[in-house]
Amino acid sequence: MNDKITTTNLTKNKQNIFPKQRESNLELFRIITMMLIVAHHFVVNSGLIAADGPIIAAPTSASSIFLILFGAWGKIGINCFVMITGYFMCKSQITAKKFAKLVGEWLFYRYAIHLVFIVLGVEPVSLKGLIKMIVPITTLSNNFTSCFVVFWLFIPILNRLIGAINERQHLYLLLLAGFTYVFFGTVHRVTTNYVSWFMVIYFIASYIRLYPKKWMSSKLLCGLLLLISMALSAISVIVCAYKGVSLFFFVTDSNTFLAVMVGVFGFLFFKNIRIPYSKFINTVAASTFGVLCIHAHSDNMRQWLWKDTLDNVGHYGDKLMPLYAIGCVIGVFAICTIIDIIRINLLEKPFLKWWDSFEIWLKKNVKKLFQKLNVRAIFSS
């Protein structure tokens, strides 16, 4: 009996010391999601679909159809990325350390890349540019990184909200938000700001986590629904090209019906597949936000990367253009990932280690201060 108790205690202690490592299925999904976003930026930020760009000039050519389909999934990728956050964070807590880690990564790239561009002559030195660099948030409408950081501040309140309502009320909230954001966003092209839309995605992801249904666990069904929704999205893009209407009309923003459907079914499919912990996958996935912060840093980055360096428009007519596009996306993703891994090891890990020491010191000294002030109730146990 004592041996059994001892074995149990050792197992529990081992689990506390070595916490369960996260499986890599959703981490792989996170990587694919970010690569879709990079592919989207390859098309929309390079001049390919500008008013005088080659795609607009010949929207039904083979090259244009490929590029339109290649870059059609960026807004869907945003939904997927936020959905992963919602799925994990609805049963977690936002700590000062977690938020400092996120903000530190965001601000590091914002300031560091700006300074590098000034040194290289890519970014002109101006008072306006300096102010824009110092003030990190200038819009909450469509800038993903700044909106994502602000959205994080709402997560504790969102968790309190979804914890205080039952499943029926949660479902009603989804229907109401879906009608307000998705129906009008699809039919009447009503635009939203990203912060509020991320909250809607959070409600969807948290419902999946808190109230799982049998159909949500079917790889076959979710995979079939994913393929159908992706096919409908692709068809809509091609039809828009041939009809001469706005490209990506039905997936042009995150709150359109097809963009939501592909995001939800894609998430459910990857949630259901079993990929054991892979250090490589999880390491790369940990740098996906850094990939976004780097390659989508600013208009000057877009000009330098997609137009000047890679010259996407100049390669439009190449016979091997599809391979060039795929290679550029993989290359940009890989280089940004390597840069972020270096940042994590040289800056983030030492910073978080210092943060832990600082928290211990702070709690110890605050406790001493309260004891000197005779504030005993806080420490009574």
C-alpha positions in Angstrom: 0.0 0.0 0.0 2.8 2.4 0.9 4.6 1.5 -2.3 1.5 2.4 -4.3 1.1 5.7 -2.5 4.8 6.5 -3.0 4.6 5.6 -6.7 1.5 7.8 -7.1 3.2 10.7 -5.4 6.3 10.3 -7.6 4.2 10.3 -10.7 2.4 13.5 -9.6 5.7 15.2 -8.7 7.1 14.2 -12.1 4.1 15.7 -13.8 4.5 18.9 -11.9 8.2 19.2 -12.7 7.8 18.1 -16.3 4.4 19.4 -17.5 2.7 17.6 -20.4 4.1 18.8 -23.7 1.5 20.2 -26.1 0.7 18.0 -29.1 1.8 19.3 -32.4 -1.4 19.1 -34.5 -2.6 22.6 -33.8 1.0 23.9 -33.8 1.3 22.6 -37.3 -2.0 24.3 -38.1 -0.5 27.5 -36.7 2.4 27.2 -39.1 0.2 26.5 -42.1 -2.0 29.4 -41.1 0.9 31.9 -41.1 2.2 30.6 -44.4 -1.2 31.3 -45.9 -1.0 34.8 -44.6 2.5 35.3 -46.1 1.2 34.0 -49.4 -1.7 36.5 -49.2 0.8 39.3 -48.7 2.9 38.0 -51.6 -0.1 38.9 -53.8 -1.8 41.8 -52.3 1.2 43.8 -51.0 3.4 43.5 -54.1 1.6 45.6 -56.7 0.2 42.4 -58.5 -3.4 43.5 -57.9 -2.8 47.2 -58.0 -5.0 49.2 -60.4 -2.2 49.1 -63.0 -1.0 45.6 -61.9 -0.8 42.6 -64.2 -3.6 40.6 -62.4 -6.1 43.4 -62.9 -5.0 43.8 -66.5 -5.5 40.1 -67.3 -7.6 38.6 -64.5 -8.4 35.4 -66.3 -4.9 34.4 -67.5 -3.4 31.3 -66.1 -0.8 33.3 -64.1 -3.5 35.5 -62.6 -5.8 32.6 -61.7 -2.9 30.8 -60.0 -1.9 34.0 -58.0 -5.5 34.8 -57.1 -6.0 31.3 -55.7 -2.5 31.4 -54.1 -3.2 34.5 -52.2 -6.9 34.0 -51.4 -6.5 32.6 -47.9 -4.9 35.4 -45.9 -8.1 36.6 -44.1 -9.0 33.0 -43.4 -5.6 32.6 -41.9 -6.3 35.4 -39.5 -9.4 33.7 -38.3 -7.5 30.4 -37.8 -4.7 32.1 -35.9 -7.1 33.8 -33.5 -9.1 30.6 -33.1 -6.1 28.7 -31.9 -5.5 31.5 -29.3 -9.2 31.3 -28.2 -9.2 27.5 -27.9 -6.2 27.5 -25.6 -6.7 30.8 -23.7 -10.4 30.2 -22.8 -9.2 27.8 -20.1 -6.1 29.7 -19.2 -5.2 33.0 -17.6 -3.4 36.1 -19.0 -0.5 36.8 -16.7 1.7 39.8 -16.6 4.5 37.6 -17.8 2.6 36.3 -20.8 1.5 39.8 -21.8 5.0 41.2 -21.4 6.3 38.4 -23.6 3.8 39.3 -26.4 4.3 43.0 -26.2 8.1 42.7 -25.9 8.2 40.7 -29.2 5.9 43.1 -31.0 7.7 46.3 -29.9 11.1 44.8 -30.4 10.5 44.2 -34.1 8.6 47.5 -34.5 11.5 49.6 -33.2 14.4 47.4 -34.4 13.3 47.1 -38.0 12.6 50.8 -38.1 16.1 51.6 -36.9 17.7 49.1 -39.3 15.8 50.6 -42.2 17.0 54.1 -41.3 20.6 52.9 -41.2 20.2 51.2 -44.6 18.4 54.2 -46.1 15.2 52.4 -46.7 13.3 54.5 -44.2 13.8 58.3 -44.4 14.6 60.1 -41.3 11.6 62.4 -40.4 9.7 63.7 -37.4 6.5 62.0 -38.7 8.3 58.7 -39.0 9.8 59.0 -35.6 6.4 59.7 -34.0 4.8 56.8 -35.9 7.6 54.5 -34.6 7.3 55.7 -31.0 3.4 55.5 -30.9 2.9 51.8 -31.5 -0.9 51.9 -32.1 -2.3 54.2 -34.8 -5.3 52.2 -35.9 -7.6 49.4 -34.6 -9.3 48.7 -37.9 -7.1 46.4 -39.9 -3.6 46.2 -38.4 -3.3 42.7 -37.2 -0.4 42.9 -34.8 -1.6 46.0 -32.9 -5.2 44.8 -32.8 -4.1 41.4 -31.6 -2.1 42.9 -28.7 -5.1 45.1 -27.7 -7.4 42.1 -28.0 -5.3 40.2 -25.5 -6.2 42.7 -22.8 -9.9 41.7 -23.2 -9.3 38.0 -22.7 -9.6 37.9 -18.9 -13.0 39.7 -19.2 -14.1 37.4 -22.1 -13.2 34.4 -19.9 -15.3 35.8 -17.1 -18.2 36.3 -19.5 -18.2 32.9 -21.1 -17.8 31.4 -17.6 -20.9 33.2 -16.3 -23.2 32.0 -19.1 -24.5 28.6 -19.9 -24.3 26.7 -23.3 -27.7 28.0 -24.5 -26.7 31.6 -23.8 -23.3 31.0 -25.4 -25.0 29.7 -28.5 -27.4 32.6 -28.6 -24.3 34.9 -28.4 -22.8 33.2 -31.4 -26.0 33.5 -33.4 -26.3 37.1 -32.6 -22.7 37.9 -33.3 -22.8 35.8 -36.5 -25.8 37.7 -37.8 -24.4 41.0 -36.9 -20.9 40.4 -38.2 -21.0 37.6 -40.7 -24.4 38.1 -42.4 -23.9 41.8 -42.9 -20.2 41.3 -43.6 -21.1 39.0 -46.5 -24.2 40.5 -47.9 -23.7 44.2 -47.3 -19.9 44.4 -47.0 -20.1 45.9 -43.6 -16.6 46.4 -42.3 -15.5 45.8 -38.7 -12.5 46.6 -36.6 -10.3 43.6 -35.8 -10.4 43.9 -32.1 -14.2 43.3 -31.9 -14.0 40.7 -34.6 -11.4 38.8 -32.7 -13.8 38.6 -29.8 -16.4 36.9 -32.1 -13.8 34.4 -33.2 -12.9 33.9 -29.5 -16.5 33.1 -28.7 -16.5 30.5 -31.5 -13.3 28.8 -30.4 -14.3 28.8 -26.7 -17.7 27.2 -27.6 -15.8 24.4 -29.4 -13.6 23.9 -26.3 -16.3 24.2 -23.6 -19.2 22.4 -25.4 -17.7 19.8 -27.7 -20.1 17.9 -29.9 -19.8 14.4 -31.4 -19.7 15.8 -35.0 -16.8 18.1 -34.0 -14.7 15.1 -33.3 -15.1 13.4 -36.7 -12.0 13.8 -38.8 -13.9 12.5 -41.8 -16.8 14.9 -41.5 -14.7 17.9 -40.6 -12.3 17.1 -43.4 -15.1 16.8 -45.9 -16.7 20.1 -44.7 -13.2 21.8 -45.0 -12.8 20.6 -48.6 -16.3 21.7 -49.5 -15.8 25.2 -48.0 -12.4 25.5 -49.6 -13.8 24.5 -53.0 -16.6 27.0 -52.7 -14.1 29.7 -51.8 -11.9 28.9 -54.7 -14.9 28.8 -57.1 -16.1 32.2 -55.8 -12.6 33.7 -56.4 -12.5 32.3 -60.0 -16.0 33.4 -60.8 -15.3 36.9 -59.5 -12.2 37.0 -61.8 -14.3 36.1 -64.9 -17.2 38.4 -64.0 -14.8 41.3 -63.5 -16.0 42.0 -59.9 -13.9 42.6 -56.8 -11.3 39.8 -56.4 -11.7 37.7 -53.2 -15.2 39.2 -52.8 -16.5 36.3 -50.7 -13.2 35.9 -48.8 -12.1 39.5 -49.0 -12.4 40.0 -45.2 -12.3 37.8 -42.2 -16.0 38.2 -41.3 -17.4 36.8 -44.6 -19.3 33.6 -44.5 -16.8 31.4 -46.5 -13.8 32.8 -44.6 -15.4 31.8 -41.3 -16.5 28.4 -42.6 -13.0 27.5 -43.9 -11.4 28.7 -40.6 -13.8 26.8 -38.4 -13.7 23.5 -40.3 -9.9 23.8 -40.8 -9.5 24.3 -37.1 -11.7 21.3 -36.3 -9.9 19.0 -38.7 -6.5 19.8 -37.3 -7.8 19.5 -33.8 -8.9 16.0 -34.5 -5.8 14.7 -36.1 -3.2 13.3 -33.7 0.4 14.5 -34.1 2.5 13.7 -31.1 4.8 16.3 -29.7 7.4 17.4 -32.2 10.1 19.8 -30.9 10.7 21.0 -34.4 7.1 21.8 -35.2 6.4 23.4 -31.8 9.6 25.5 -32.0 8.7 26.8 -35.5 5.1 27.5 -34.4 6.3 29.5 -31.4 7.8 32.0 -33.9 4.8 32.5 -36.2 3.8 35.8 -34.5 7.4 36.9 -35.0 7.1 36.0 -38.7 4.1 38.3 -39.0 5.8 41.1 -37.0 8.8 41.0 -39.3 7.5 40.6 -42.9 4.4 42.8 -42.4 6.2 45.4 -40.4 5.3 48.5 -42.4 4.6 49.9 -45.8 8.4 50.4 -46.3 8.9 46.7 -45.5 6.3 45.7 -48.0 7.9 48.0 -50.6 11.4 46.7 -49.9 10.5 43.0 -49.6 7.8 42.3 -52.2 8.5 45.1 -54.8 12.2 45.9 -54.7 13.9 42.7 -53.5 11.7 39.9 -54.7 10.1 41.9 -57.6 6.9 39.9 -57.7 5.5 42.0 -60.6 8.6 41.5 -62.6 8.3 37.7 -62.3 4.6 37.6 -63.2 5.2 36.4 -66.8 7.9 33.8 -65.9 7.1 30.2 -67.0 8.2 29.0 -63.5 6.3 31.8 -61.7 4.2 29.4 -59.5 7.4 27.8 -58.3 8.9 31.2 -57.7 5.9 32.3 -55.7 5.9 29.2 -53.5 9.7 29.4 -53.0 9.4 33.1 -52.0 6.8 32.3 -49.4 8.7 29.4 -47.9 11.9 31.5 -48.0 10.4 34.5 -46.3 8.8 32.3 -43.7 12.0 30.4 -43.0 14.2 33.5 -42.7 11.8 35.2 -40.4 11.5 32.1 -38.3 15.3 31.8 -37.9 15.5 35.5 -37.0 12.8 35.1 -34.3 14.4 31.9 -32.9 17.6 33.9 -32.5 15.7 36.7 -30.8 14.0 34.2 -28.4 17.3 32.6 -27.4 19.4 35.9 -27.1 16.7 38.2 -25.7 13.4 36.7 -24.7 14.7 33.8 -22.6 17.1 35.9 -20.5 14.3 38.6 -20.2 11.8 36.0 -18.9 14.4 34.6 -16.5 14.9 38.1 -15.2 11.2 38.6 -15.0 10.8 35.5 -12.7 13.5 36.7 -10.4 12.0 40.2 -10.3 8.5 38.8 -9.5 10.0 36.8 -6.6 11.9 39.9 -5.3 8.8 42.1 -5.7 6.5 39.7 -3.8 9.0 39.3 -1.0 9.5 43.0 -0.5 5.8 43.9 -0.9 5.1 41.2 1.8 7.7 42.8 4.1 6.2 46.2 3.5 2.7 45.1 4.3 4.0 43.3 7.4 5.6 46.5 8.6 2.4 48.4 8.0 0.6 45.7 10.0 -1.5 44.6 7.1 -1.8 41.0 8.3 -5.1 40.0 6.8 -3.6 39.6 3.3 -1.1 37.0 4.6 -3.3 35.2 7.1 -3.9 31.6 6.1 
